Amino acid sequence: MPAGEAAYPEVLGASGGQVLPAGREVTVSVPASTANLGPGFDTLGMALGLYDTIHVRTTSGGLVLHVSGEGESTVPLDSSHLVYKALEGGLRAAGIGARGLEIECENSIPHSRGLGSSASAAVGGLVAANALADNALDDERLVQLSSEFEGHPDNAAAAVLGGAVVAWTEAESGHSPRYRAVRVPTSDELRTTVFVPEFSSSTAETRGLLPAKVPHADAAFNASRAALLTVALSRPEFLLAATEDRLHQGYRAPALEQTTELIALLRGRGFAAAVSGAGPTTLCLHTGDLTATLRSDAESRGWKLLDLPVAEGARAK
């Protein structure tokens, strides 16, 4: 199992507050998430029942970081690791410190696939810090802090609050953005299947394909579909129309050719499909079973199908 060690300041987190004793432990389970859901670019998100597990123990000094599973051979094992950065930031926000930390990450969420792995890392670190601080930070603060790491709140808010969320940003001149989110109801019949490829994509690359301006008609189209989707999540008969998009998927299609083809195949068969986040994973929202033929066809093209429940937010124990 890869592990990293480094020397750090005498106190991690808030040096002027309570310093946690060595031996405090917490384990956090944090879900994957999908964003946009078609028309809700940077606005709609949903937590999915695929989890990373983060175990944290306070020590007498320094940092030891272990990673297994997804990303174990590629992620950094020092203070640049996102879980550590979020954990240290959470301790600071809660006004406490620790002389050292041992962090063990067991990762199941695929990296760079559009399933919110970076948001899960940030949320997981913050929730771990909050548990060590006896839950000094409420959900609103956790949404704010985790969204600051992401730069937008859709995935992060879903991982904190669970379920489906509408997220938004309030910006005032001269002030940092304020990130907000609220859960929206989902039908007990709602099911999700994600089609995960072996290849990955870069969020920065696919975001770079988006134009600075879009036609007014397309903006109005997406506003109507995003509004409808908040209804369709509890009334699934509207899902196919509600997941239509003209704002981002078409512009990203040249970088996501296989994803685009799969979405067209699924939608042609009556299933509400969309790019999951920045891709390349495809999200399918449905109430009935996917046919065996459709599943085998997708698998033969190299897609791994995961049937995932809508999940609750990150939890510590």
C-alpha positions in Angstrom: 0.0 0.0 0.0 1.5 3.4 -1.0 2.3 5.6 1.9 3.9 9.0 2.4 5.5 10.8 5.3 6.5 14.5 5.8 7.6 16.9 8.4 5.0 19.6 9.3 4.6 22.5 11.6 4.2 21.8 15.3 0.4 22.2 15.1 -1.8 21.5 12.1 -5.0 23.5 11.7 -5.7 26.4 14.2 -2.5 26.8 16.2 -4.2 29.2 18.7 -7.0 26.9 19.8 -7.5 23.5 21.4 -4.9 20.9 20.3 -6.3 17.5 20.0 -4.6 14.7 21.8 -2.9 11.8 20.0 -5.1 8.8 19.5 -8.4 10.4 18.4 -9.9 8.5 15.5 -12.8 9.0 13.1 -13.9 7.2 9.9 -15.9 8.9 7.2 -17.9 7.4 4.4 -18.4 9.9 1.5 -20.5 9.3 -1.6 -19.8 9.9 -5.3 -21.9 12.5 -7.0 -23.1 13.4 -10.5 -23.6 17.0 -11.6 -25.6 18.9 -14.2 -28.1 16.0 -14.8 -28.4 17.4 -18.3 -29.6 21.0 -18.3 -28.5 22.1 -14.8 -24.9 23.2 -15.6 -23.0 23.9 -12.3 -26.4 23.9 -10.6 -27.9 20.5 -10.2 -26.2 17.6 -8.4 -27.0 14.2 -6.9 -25.3 11.9 -4.4 -24.7 8.4 -5.6 -24.2 5.2 -3.6 -20.6 4.6 -4.4 -18.3 5.5 -1.5 -14.7 6.4 -0.5 -13.8 5.7 3.1 -11.4 7.9 5.0 -9.9 6.9 8.3 -8.1 9.6 10.4 -6.1 9.3 13.6 -4.4 12.1 15.4 -0.8 11.5 16.3 2.1 13.2 18.1 3.5 14.8 15.0 3.8 15.0 11.2 1.7 13.5 8.5 1.4 9.9 7.3 -0.9 9.3 4.3 -2.0 5.9 2.9 -4.0 5.5 -0.3 -5.5 2.3 -1.7 -7.9 1.6 -4.5 -8.6 4.3 -7.2 -5.7 6.6 -7.7 -3.3 4.8 -5.4 -0.5 5.1 -7.9 -1.1 8.6 -9.1 -2.3 10.8 -6.2 0.2 12.7 -4.1 1.1 11.4 -0.6 2.0 14.7 1.0 0.4 18.0 2.1 -0.8 18.6 -1.5 -3.3 15.7 -1.2 -6.8 17.1 -1.3 -8.1 15.1 1.7 -5.3 16.5 3.9 -5.8 20.0 2.6 -9.5 19.8 3.4 -9.0 18.2 6.7 -6.4 20.8 7.8 -8.7 23.6 6.6 -11.6 22.1 8.5 -9.6 22.0 11.7 -8.7 25.6 11.2 -12.3 26.6 10.5 -13.4 24.8 13.7 -10.7 26.5 15.7 -8.8 23.4 16.7 -5.4 21.9 15.8 -3.5 18.6 15.9 0.2 17.9 16.2 0.0 15.1 13.6 -2.3 13.1 11.5 -2.4 9.6 10.0 -4.9 9.4 7.1 -5.9 6.3 5.3 -8.0 6.6 2.1 -9.8 3.6 0.6 -11.0 4.9 -2.8 -13.8 3.3 -4.8 -14.9 6.4 -6.8 -13.2 6.5 -10.2 -11.0 9.5 -10.8 -11.4 11.9 -13.7 -14.6 10.2 -14.8 -17.3 12.8 -13.9 -18.4 11.2 -10.6 -17.2 13.9 -8.2 -14.0 12.2 -6.8 -12.4 15.6 -6.0 -15.5 16.9 -4.3 -15.7 13.7 -2.3 -12.1 14.1 -1.2 -12.8 17.7 -0.1 -16.0 16.8 1.7 -14.5 13.7 3.3 -11.6 15.7 4.8 -13.9 18.4 6.1 -16.4 16.0 7.6 -13.5 14.1 9.3 -12.2 17.4 10.7 -15.7 18.3 11.9 -16.2 15.0 13.7 -12.8 15.6 15.5 -14.2 19.1 16.4 -17.4 17.6 17.9 -19.4 18.9 14.9 -18.6 22.6 15.3 -19.4 23.2 11.6 -23.0 23.0 10.3 -24.0 21.7 6.9 -24.1 25.2 5.5 -20.5 25.8 6.5 -19.5 22.5 5.1 -21.1 23.3 1.8 -19.3 26.6 1.7 -15.8 25.2 2.6 -16.0 22.2 0.2 -17.3 24.4 -2.6 -14.4 26.7 -2.2 -12.1 23.8 -3.0 -14.1 23.0 -6.1 -14.9 26.5 -7.3 -18.6 25.6 -7.8 -21.1 23.9 -5.4 -23.0 21.2 -7.3 -20.9 18.1 -6.6 -19.7 19.3 -3.2 -23.2 20.2 -2.0 -24.6 16.8 -3.1 -21.8 15.0 -1.2 -22.6 17.0 2.0 -26.4 17.1 1.9 -27.1 13.9 0.1 -30.0 13.3 -2.3 -30.5 15.7 -5.2 -29.6 19.3 -4.8 -30.1 22.7 -6.4 -26.9 24.7 -5.8 -26.2 28.4 -6.5 -23.5 31.0 -6.0 -24.1 34.4 -4.5 -21.4 36.9 -5.3 -21.1 40.5 -4.0 -18.6 43.0 -5.2 -15.5 42.9 -3.0 -16.5 39.7 -1.3 -15.7 36.0 -1.8 -18.5 33.9 -3.4 -21.1 32.5 -1.1 -22.1 29.0 -2.1 -25.6 27.8 -1.2 -27.6 24.6 -1.8 -30.9 23.0 -0.9 -32.2 19.4 -1.3 -35.1 18.7 -3.7 -37.4 15.7 -3.4 -36.8 12.5 -5.4 -39.2 9.7 -6.2 -38.8 6.4 -4.4 -39.1 4.9 -7.9 -36.1 6.8 -9.2 -33.1 4.6 -10.2 -29.7 5.6 -11.5 -27.3 3.7 -13.7 -23.9 5.1 -14.6 -21.9 3.9 -17.6 -18.2 4.2 -16.6 -15.5 3.9 -19.3 -11.9 2.9 -18.8 -10.7 6.2 -20.2 -10.8 9.5 -18.4 -11.2 13.1 -19.3 -10.0 16.5 -18.0 -12.6 18.8 -16.5 -10.4 21.8 -17.4 -10.2 20.6 -21.0 -13.9 19.9 -21.5 -14.9 23.2 -19.7 -12.5 25.0 -22.1 -14.7 23.9 -25.0 -17.6 26.0 -23.8 -18.3 29.3 -25.5 -18.3 32.6 -23.6 -21.8 33.3 -25.0 -24.7 31.2 -26.0 -27.9 32.0 -28.0 -30.7 33.5 -26.0 -33.0 30.7 -27.2 -30.7 28.0 -25.9 -30.5 29.8 -22.5 -34.2 29.9 -22.3 -34.5 26.3 -23.4 -32.2 25.2 -20.6 -33.9 27.3 -18.0 -37.2 25.6 -18.8 -35.6 22.1 -18.7 -33.7 22.7 -15.5 -36.9 24.0 -13.8 -38.8 20.9 -15.1 -36.1 18.6 -13.8 -36.6 19.7 -10.3 -40.2 18.5 -10.8 -39.2 15.4 -12.8 -37.0 14.0 -10.0 -40.2 13.4 -8.0 -42.4 12.8 -11.1 -40.2 10.6 -13.3 -42.6 10.6 -16.2 -41.1 14.0 -17.2 -37.4 12.8 -17.0 -36.8 12.4 -20.7 -37.8 15.9 -21.6 -36.3 17.4 -18.4 -32.8 16.1 -19.2 -32.5 17.7 -22.6 -29.6 20.2 -22.8 -28.4 22.9 -25.3 -25.9 24.7 -23.0 -22.9 22.5 -22.6 -23.1 18.9 -23.9 -23.1 19.7 -27.6 -20.0 21.9 -27.2 -18.2 19.1 -25.3 -19.2 16.4 -27.8 -16.0 16.5 -29.9 -14.0 15.5 -26.8 -16.6 13.0 -25.6 -17.4 11.1 -28.8 -18.2 7.7 -27.3 -20.2 9.3 -24.4 -22.2 11.3 -27.0 -22.9 8.2 -29.0 -24.0 6.3 -25.9 -26.3 9.1 -24.8 -28.0 9.1 -28.2 -28.4 5.4 -28.1 -30.0 5.5 -24.6 -32.3 8.5 -25.4 -33.3 6.9 -28.6 -34.7 4.0 -26.5 -36.6 6.3 -24.2 -34.1 6.5 -21.3 -33.2 9.9 -19.8 -29.4 10.0 -20.3 -26.9 12.8 -19.9 -23.2 13.4 -19.4 -22.3 12.9 -15.7 -20.5 16.1 -14.7 -17.7 16.8 -17.2 -17.7 13.2 -18.4 -16.9 10.8 -19.8 -19.3 8.8 -17.6 -22.9 8.7 -18.8 -25.7 9.0 -16.3 -29.1 7.3 -16.9 -32.1 8.2 -14.7 -34.9 5.7 -15.0 -37.6 3.8 -13.1 -37.8 0.5 -15.1 -35.1 -2.0 -15.8 -32.5 -1.5 -18.5 -33.0 -4.3 -21.1 -30.4 -7.2 -21.1 -29.7 -6.4 -24.7 -28.9 -2.7 -23.9 -26.7 -3.7 -21.0 -24.7 -6.3 -23.0 -24.4 -3.9 -25.9 -22.9 -1.2 -23.7 -20.6 -3.7 -21.9 -19.4 -5.0 -25.3 -18.4 -1.4 -26.1 -16.2 -1.2 -23.0 -18.6 0.5 -20.5 -18.9 -0.7 -16.9 -22.4 -0.4 -15.7 -23.1 0.5 -12.0 -26.6 0.5 -10.7 -26.4 3.0 -7.8 -29.0 4.3 -5.3 -29.5 8.0 -4.6 -27.4 8.3 -1.5 -27.3 10.3 1.7 -24.5 12.7 2.4 -21.1 12.0 4.0 -21.2 10.5 7.5 -18.6 10.1 10.2 -18.4 7.5 12.9 
